[in-house]
């Protein structure tokens, strides 16, 4: 099963990748939806730079896509 991914930015979780899966689970009356979470505050500047990105959110968006 593909799991949706939510990214925490400025105290708000945003469903980034897997929204079709989440909608399908909702349609099938799931009472809870398993999900990956990425907290941008936990991503170091060094990690972002080493991966070739310029900011944490950009890196988190890429990372969310890799989780699918």
N, CA, C and O atoms as CSV, one atom per row, in Angstrom:
chain,resi,resn,atom,element,x,y,z
A,1,UNK,N,N,0.838,-1.169,0.000
A,1,UNK,CA,C,0.000,0.000,0.000
A,1,UNK,C,C,0.889,1.241,0.000
A,1,UNK,O,O,1.858,1.320,0.755
A,2,UNK,N,N,0.558,2.191,-0.837
A,2,UNK,CA,C,1.262,3.469,-0.843
A,2,UNK,C,C,0.721,4.325,0.290
A,2,UNK,O,O,-0.493,4.436,0.466
A,3,UNK,N,N,1.613,4.927,1.053
A,3,UNK,CA,C,1.181,5.763,2.168
A,3,UNK,C,C,1.317,7.240,1.814
A,3,UNK,O,O,2.331,7.659,1.256
A,4,UNK,N,N,0.298,8.024,2.139
A,4,UNK,CA,C,0.405,9.467,1.946
A,4,UNK,C,C,1.490,10.045,2.855
A,4,UNK,O,O,1.856,9.439,3.861
A,5,UNK,N,N,1.996,11.214,2.492
A,5,UNK,CA,C,3.012,11.891,3.282
A,5,UNK,C,C,2.555,13.313,3.583
A,5,UNK,O,O,2.113,14.038,2.691
A,6,UNK,N,N,2.666,13.700,4.850
A,6,UNK,CA,C,2.361,15.066,5.268
A,6,UNK,C,C,3.659,15.733,5.707
A,6,UNK,O,O,4.512,15.109,6.338
A,7,UNK,N,N,3.794,17.011,5.362
A,7,UNK,CA,C,4.984,17.782,5.704
A,7,UNK,C,C,4.593,18.841,6.718
A,7,UNK,O,O,3.654,19.605,6.495
A,8,UNK,N,N,5.322,18.888,7.848
A,8,UNK,CA,C,5.077,19.894,8.882
A,8,UNK,C,C,5.905,21.130,8.583
A,8,UNK,O,O,7.135,21.088,8.609
A,9,UNK,N,N,5.216,22.241,8.295
A,9,UNK,CA,C,5.868,23.515,8.021
A,9,UNK,C,C,5.165,24.579,8.848
A,9,UNK,O,O,3.949,24.744,8.748
A,10,UNK,N,N,5.924,25.302,9.663
A,10,UNK,CA,C,5.365,26.383,10.489
A,10,UNK,C,C,4.168,25.928,11.321
A,10,UNK,O,O,3.175,26.647,11.429
A,11,UNK,N,N,4.262,24.752,11.899
A,11,UNK,CA,C,3.221,24.255,12.796
A,11,UNK,C,C,1.989,23.689,12.112
A,11,UNK,O,O,1.010,23.373,12.788
A,12,UNK,N,N,2.008,23.550,10.792
A,12,UNK,CA,C,0.856,23.023,10.070
A,12,UNK,C,C,1.287,21.846,9.199
A,12,UNK,O,O,2.249,21.941,8.436
A,13,UNK,N,N,0.552,20.720,9.327
A,13,UNK,CA,C,0.813,19.580,8.455
A,13,UNK,C,C,0.092,19.790,7.131
A,13,UNK,O,O,-1.093,20.123,7.106
A,14,UNK,N,N,0.812,19.592,6.035
A,14,UNK,CA,C,0.231,19.703,4.706
A,14,UNK,C,C,0.386,18.363,4.002
A,14,UNK,O,O,1.496,17.845,3.874
A,15,UNK,N,N,-0.723,17.808,3.548
A,15,UNK,CA,C,-0.672,16.562,2.800
A,15,UNK,C,C,-0.021,16.861,1.463
A,15,UNK,O,O,-0.544,17.640,0.667
A,16,UNK,N,N,1.130,16.235,1.222
A,16,UNK,CA,C,1.855,16.558,0.016
A,16,UNK,C,C,1.736,15.470,-1.034
A,16,UNK,O,O,1.254,15.719,-2.140
A,17,UNK,N,N,2.161,14.297,-0.703
A,17,UNK,CA,C,2.170,13.222,-1.680
A,17,UNK,C,C,1.226,12.125,-1.210
A,17,UNK,O,O,1.166,11.826,-0.017
A,18,UNK,N,N,0.506,11.536,-2.118
A,18,UNK,CA,C,-0.391,10.445,-1.764
A,18,UNK,C,C,-1.818,10.893,-1.508
A,18,UNK,O,O,-2.603,10.153,-0.914
A,19,UNK,N,N,-2.164,12.100,-1.950
A,19,UNK,CA,C,-3.518,12.579,-1.684
A,19,UNK,C,C,-4.578,11.715,-2.359
A,19,UNK,O,O,-5.692,11.606,-1.847
A,20,UNK,N,N,-4.257,11.095,-3.501
A,20,UNK,CA,C,-5.223,10.199,-4.139
A,20,UNK,C,C,-5.474,8.973,-3.266
A,20,UNK,O,O,-6.608,8.512,-3.139
A,21,UNK,N,N,-4.413,8.455,-2.670
A,21,UNK,CA,C,-4.560,7.316,-1.760
A,21,UNK,C,C,-5.410,7.699,-0.566
A,21,UNK,O,O,-6.299,6.945,-0.170
A,22,UNK,N,N,-5.149,8.866,0.016
A,22,UNK,CA,C,-5.929,9.318,1.175
A,22,UNK,C,C,-7.396,9.483,0.811
A,22,UNK,O,O,-8.270,9.098,1.588
A,23,UNK,N,N,-7.680,10.042,-0.347
A,23,UNK,CA,C,-9.068,10.221,-0.768
A,23,UNK,C,C,-9.760,8.880,-0.996
A,23,UNK,O,O,-10.929,8.711,-0.646
A,24,UNK,N,N,-9.046,7.941,-1.575
A,24,UNK,CA,C,-9.623,6.614,-1.801
A,24,UNK,C,C,-9.917,5.915,-0.473
A,24,UNK,O,O,-10.950,5.260,-0.333
A,25,UNK,N,N,-9.021,6.051,0.492
A,25,UNK,CA,C,-9.248,5.439,1.804
A,25,UNK,C,C,-10.459,6.086,2.485
A,25,UNK,O,O,-11.261,5.405,3.124
A,26,UNK,N,N,-10.577,7.386,2.340
A,26,UNK,CA,C,-11.734,8.095,2.899
A,26,UNK,C,C,-13.015,7.607,2.227
A,26,UNK,O,O,-14.024,7.388,2.897
A,27,UNK,N,N,-12.978,7.437,0.913
A,27,UNK,CA,C,-14.133,6.956,0.160
A,27,UNK,C,C,-14.555,5.565,0.614
A,27,UNK,O,O,-15.740,5.234,0.612
A,28,UNK,N,N,-13.576,4.756,1.002
A,28,UNK,CA,C,-13.850,3.393,1.453
A,28,UNK,C,C,-14.150,3.336,2.952
A,28,UNK,O,O,-14.168,2.255,3.541
A,29,UNK,N,N,-14.382,4.491,3.566
A,29,UNK,CA,C,-14.794,4.605,4.974
A,29,UNK,C,C,-13.740,4.153,5.981
A,29,UNK,O,O,-14.076,3.637,7.047
A,30,UNK,N,N,-12.468,4.348,5.643
A,30,UNK,CA,C,-11.424,4.095,6.642
A,30,UNK,C,C,-11.648,5.058,7.812
A,30,UNK,O,O,-12.001,6.218,7.604
A,31,UNK,N,N,-11.445,4.582,9.019
A,31,UNK,CA,C,-11.592,5.461,10.185
A,31,UNK,C,C,-10.274,6.125,10.555
A,31,UNK,O,O,-10.260,7.111,11.292
A,32,UNK,N,N,-9.173,5.592,10.052
A,32,UNK,CA,C,-7.872,6.224,10.219
A,32,UNK,C,C,-7.058,5.939,8.958
A,32,UNK,O,O,-7.249,4.924,8.288
A,33,UNK,N,N,-6.154,6.856,8.658
A,33,UNK,CA,C,-5.344,6.728,7.454
A,33,UNK,C,C,-3.876,6.687,7.855
A,33,UNK,O,O,-3.370,7.657,8.420
A,34,UNK,N,N,-3.172,5.574,7.574
A,34,UNK,CA,C,-1.740,5.534,7.872
A,34,UNK,C,C,-1.015,6.551,7.008
A,34,UNK,O,O,-1.357,6.747,5.842
A,35,UNK,N,N,-0.016,7.192,7.587
A,35,UNK,CA,C,0.636,8.281,6.877
A,35,UNK,C,C,2.071,8.450,7.355
A,35,UNK,O,O,2.372,8.243,8.531
A,36,UNK,N,N,2.950,8.828,6.436
A,36,UNK,CA,C,4.303,9.252,6.786
A,36,UNK,C,C,4.240,10.727,7.151
A,36,UNK,O,O,3.452,11.477,6.576
A,37,UNK,N,N,5.063,11.146,8.100
A,37,UNK,CA,C,5.148,12.551,8.488
A,37,UNK,C,C,6.589,13.018,8.372
A,37,UNK,O,O,7.511,12.304,8.767
A,38,UNK,N,N,6.788,14.215,7.832
A,38,UNK,CA,C,8.108,14.822,7.739
A,38,UNK,C,C,8.053,16.155,8.465
A,38,UNK,O,O,7.276,17.036,8.098
A,39,UNK,N,N,8.878,16.306,9.497
A,39,UNK,CA,C,8.966,17.556,10.253
A,39,UNK,C,C,10.163,18.337,9.727
A,39,UNK,O,O,11.307,17.933,9.937
A,40,UNK,N,N,9.909,19.450,9.046
A,40,UNK,CA,C,10.997,20.204,8.429
A,40,UNK,C,C,11.979,20.755,9.459
A,40,UNK,O,O,13.142,20.990,9.133
A,41,UNK,N,N,11.531,20.964,10.696
A,41,UNK,CA,C,12.424,21.492,11.733
A,41,UNK,C,C,13.517,20.486,12.102
A,41,UNK,O,O,14.554,20.869,12.644
A,42,UNK,N,N,13.292,19.212,11.813
A,42,UNK,CA,C,14.273,18.183,12.152
A,42,UNK,C,C,15.309,17.972,11.045
A,42,UNK,O,O,16.276,17.231,11.225
A,43,UNK,N,N,15.105,18.617,9.916
A,43,UNK,CA,C,16.040,18.484,8.794
A,43,UNK,C,C,17.151,19.518,8.958
A,43,UNK,O,O,16.881,20.714,9.071
A,44,UNK,N,N,18.379,19.061,8.972
A,44,UNK,CA,C,19.514,19.982,9.166
A,44,UNK,C,C,19.869,20.689,7.858
A,44,UNK,O,O,19.615,20.183,6.765
A,45,UNK,N,N,20.456,21.862,8.005
A,45,UNK,CA,C,20.928,22.605,6.825
A,45,UNK,C,C,21.957,21.786,6.056
A,45,UNK,O,O,21.996,21.817,4.826
A,46,UNK,N,N,22.783,21.055,6.788
A,46,UNK,CA,C,23.809,20.224,6.156
A,46,UNK,C,C,23.168,19.158,5.267
A,46,UNK,O,O,23.633,18.921,4.152
A,47,UNK,N,N,22.118,18.522,5.748
A,47,UNK,CA,C,21.412,17.503,4.963
A,47,UNK,C,C,20.849,18.104,3.685
A,47,UNK,O,O,20.964,17.520,2.607
A,48,UNK,N,N,20.241,19.273,3.815
A,48,UNK,CA,C,19.652,19.959,2.662
A,48,UNK,C,C,20.722,20.266,1.620
A,48,UNK,O,O,20.538,19.993,0.434
A,49,UNK,N,N,21.838,20.834,2.066
A,49,UNK,CA,C,22.918,21.202,1.153
A,49,UNK,C,C,23.549,19.980,0.495
A,49,UNK,O,O,23.823,19.990,-0.705
A,50,UNK,N,N,23.781,18.926,1.280
A,50,UNK,CA,C,24.387,17.714,0.736
A,50,UNK,C,C,23.507,17.075,-0.338
A,50,UNK,O,O,24.009,16.456,-1.276
A,51,UNK,N,N,22.188,17.232,-0.191
A,51,UNK,CA,C,21.258,16.657,-1.174
A,51,UNK,C,C,21.084,17.560,-2.390
A,51,UNK,O,O,20.431,17.179,-3.362
A,52,UNK,N,N,21.670,18.765,-2.337
A,52,UNK,CA,C,21.618,19.662,-3.486
A,52,UNK,C,C,20.404,20.581,-3.525
A,52,UNK,O,O,20.036,21.083,-4.588
A,53,UNK,N,N,19.785,20.800,-2.381
A,53,UNK,CA,C,18.621,21.682,-2.318
A,53,UNK,C,C,18.975,22.984,-1.609
A,53,UNK,O,O,20.030,23.105,-0.986
A,54,UNK,N,N,18.067,23.958,-1.721
A,54,UNK,CA,C,18.353,25.273,-1.149
A,54,UNK,C,C,17.610,25.551,0.153
A,54,UNK,O,O,18.024,26.418,0.922
A,55,UNK,N,N,16.515,24.827,0.415
A,55,UNK,CA,C,15.819,25.029,1.690
A,55,UNK,C,C,15.142,23.744,2.155
A,55,UNK,O,O,15.001,22.787,1.393
A,56,UNK,N,N,14.732,23.739,3.407
A,56,UNK,CA,C,14.169,22.533,4.035
A,56,UNK,C,C,12.858,22.085,3.394
A,56,UNK,O,O,12.638,20.889,3.204
A,57,UNK,N,N,11.995,23.026,3.064
A,57,UNK,CA,C,10.702,22.652,2.481
A,57,UNK,C,C,10.906,22.001,1.118
A,57,UNK,O,O,10.283,20.985,0.809
A,58,UNK,N,N,11.772,22.583,0.313
A,58,UNK,CA,C,12.088,22.005,-0.994
A,58,UNK,C,C,12.600,20.566,-0.833
A,58,UNK,O,O,12.184,19.666,-1.564
A,59,UNK,N,N,13.491,20.364,0.115
A,59,UNK,CA,C,14.023,19.029,0.384
A,59,UNK,C,C,12.922,18.095,0.879
A,59,UNK,O,O,12.859,16.938,0.463
A,60,UNK,N,N,12.050,18.590,1.770
A,60,UNK,CA,C,10.969,17.762,2.314
A,60,UNK,C,C,9.981,17.334,1.222
A,60,UNK,O,O,9.482,16.210,1.235
A,61,UNK,N,N,9.711,18.224,0.297
A,61,UNK,CA,C,8.820,17.886,-0.830
A,61,UNK,C,C,9.440,16.773,-1.661
A,61,UNK,O,O,8.753,15.826,-2.044
A,62,UNK,N,N,10.734,16.881,-1.941
A,62,UNK,CA,C,11.424,15.824,-2.672
A,62,UNK,C,C,11.388,14.515,-1.885
A,62,UNK,O,O,11.114,13.453,-2.443
A,63,UNK,N,N,11.665,14.600,-0.599
A,63,UNK,CA,C,11.671,13.416,0.270
A,63,UNK,C,C,10.309,12.760,0.308
A,63,UNK,O,O,10.216,11.533,0.285
A,64,UNK,N,N,9.250,13.550,0.365
A,64,UNK,CA,C,7.888,13.003,0.356
A,64,UNK,C,C,7.650,12.182,-0.903
A,64,UNK,O,O,7.034,11.118,-0.846
A,65,UNK,N,N,8.126,12.666,-2.022
A,65,UNK,CA,C,7.967,11.932,-3.278
A,65,UNK,C,C,8.766,10.638,-3.294
A,65,UNK,O,O,8.372,9.678,-3.955
A,66,UNK,N,N,9.873,10.599,-2.582
A,66,UNK,CA,C,10.688,9.384,-2.511
A,66,UNK,C,C,10.038,8.299,-1.665
A,66,UNK,O,O,10.317,7.114,-1.848
A,67,UNK,N,N,9.171,8.701,-0.739
A,67,UNK,CA,C,8.513,7.744,0.145
A,67,UNK,C,C,7.434,6.950,-0.565
A,67,UNK,O,O,7.005,5.908,-0.069
A,68,UNK,N,N,6.991,7.422,-1.711
A,68,UNK,CA,C,5.893,6.758,-2.427
A,68,UNK,C,C,6.399,5.556,-3.126
A,68,UNK,O,O,5.631,4.858,-3.788
